[in-house]
Amino acid sequence: MIIVLVEVVVAAGAVEKVRPALRTMEEASRKEPGCVGYAFSVDVNDPAKVRVTERWRSIEDLRAHMRMPHMAEFQRAVATLEPTSLDIKAYEVAREVELGV
């Protein structure tokens, strides 16, 4: 499994300008082959900070996702916000463990 964690910082209040693009991206990505989970969230203490959490069955599925038309459309929308920070990390996970909480 591939886990992708993204953190984007934009101007305060700017997220509202692209909320429809976020919704579209989330819905389209969840329908892609190999998508195990895909979600946007806004930091409760810093509304200028947006996170994306993605889970993909394989790196090939993630690469296919990066070539999707909705990805290009989403990238254009986010670029209009002129992010001040962008951090993307991907992890290959060998196995999932239960926390037992």
ABEGO torsion letter per residue (X at the ends): XBBBBBBBBBBBGAAAAAAAAAAAAAAAAAABBGBABBBBBBBAABAABBBBBBBBABAAAAAAAAABAAAAAAAAAAAAAGBABBBBBBBBBABBBBAGX
